[in-house]
Amino acid sequence: MTLNEEETIEAYAVTDSNIVSRVSSFWGIPIIIVFGWLNIKYVSVFSVEYNNHRLVVLYSGICPVIKNDRLRITGKMGHGEKIGVNGMIMTAYNIENLDTGDIYEKI
């Protein structure tokens, strides 16, 4: 396996997912006060047990995962230094919860 190559893994969730909202852009018009709106994106973060190590998984969207869920995850592996994670991370494109049958797919 090389970095940035698509890979599919099956693993158990070690943590519940944290869903974080972040502002991706702002559009507004300053007229005495600012009238406008924020464009908000959601990111789900959780970790799984993979190859006897914890692997942090990032999914751009809402993906509720509960500890001990069995998951099939498709995404790309990378180093986590840019986001402050010591070790490898996976940026997921498709997450299938094998326990509930739910599928989360980035379009």
PAFINU-37432 format. One record per residue (C-alpha): residue in one letter; x, y, z. Coordinates in steps of 0.001 Angstrom, whole numbers, padded with zeros to 6 digits, always signed. Layout:
<rs>
AXYZ ...
</rs>
This chain:
<rs>
M+000000+000000+000000 T+001279+003455-000906 L+000129+006829+000293 N-002834+008445-001478 E-003844+005130-003040 E-007500+004195-002566 E-007959+001364-000094 T-010916-000472+001473 I-010643-001742+005046 E-012975-003477+007483 A-012555-002468+011105 Y-014337-001915+014408 A-014875+001631+015680 V-012881+002391+018823 T-014596+005721+019531 D-017913+007390+018807 S-017776+009875+015942 N-017403+013576+016675 I-019260+015726+014154 V-017720+019167+013836 S-019076+022114+011881 R-016631+024502+010270 V-017124+027661+008263 S-015975+027177+004689 S-016885+030606+003300 F-018687+033857+004048 W-020649+036029+001675 G-021773+039444+002820 I-022346+043080+002053 P-021083+045705+004524 I-023714+048462+004856 I-023261+050036+008311 I-023604+046460+009584 V-022769+043337+007611 F-025587+041435+005931 G-024644+037997+004700 W-024509+034286+005343 L-022025+031586+006249 N-021438+028416+004276 I-020909+025636+006838 K-019482+022155+006210 Y-019563+019193+008570 V-016680+016799+009258 S-016979+013493+011134 V-013917+012237+013034 F-013524+008849+014715 S-010917+006140+015167 V-010881+002441+014307 E-008727-000543+015243 Y-006654-001405+012150 N-003508-003591+012041 N-003282-003528+015861 H-003149+000296+015858 R-005663+003090+016115 L-006351+004759+012798 V-008032+008189+012707 V-010754+008430+010042 L-011948+011758+008600 Y-015183+011936+006614 S-016362+015162+004982 G-020019+015064+006025 I-022241+013710+008772 C-021512+010080+009638 P-022788+008905+013046 V-020668+006006+014293 I-020898+004345+017694 K-018092+002501+019474 N-017838-001180+018434 D-019687-000657+015118 R-018272-002876+012365 L-017385-000675+009393 R-016217-001038+005789 I-014332+002137+004886 T-013032+003221+001479 G-010612+006129+001289 K-007043+007287+000999 M-004301+006921+003604 G-002005+009781+004494 H+000226+011194+007210 G-001502+013095+009996 E+001143+015722+010750 K-000807+018476+008955 I-003740+018105+011344 G-001725+017288+014466 V-002084+013500+014465 N+001002+011402+015123 G+000768+008552+012614 M-001495+007644+009718 I-004989+008931+008970 M-007589+007864+006436 T-009687+010346+004477 A-012856+008362+003787 Y-015079+008613+000709 N-017447+005774+001522 I-018365+004328+004918 E-020675+001343+005299 N-021893+000420+008764 L-022156-003362+008558 D-024140-003558+011825 T-026955-001188+010785 G-026706-001328+006989 D-026279+002458+006698 I-024085+003746+003854 Y-022461+007198+003842 E-020992+008208+000506 K-019307+011452-000469 I-020873+012653-003692 
</rs>
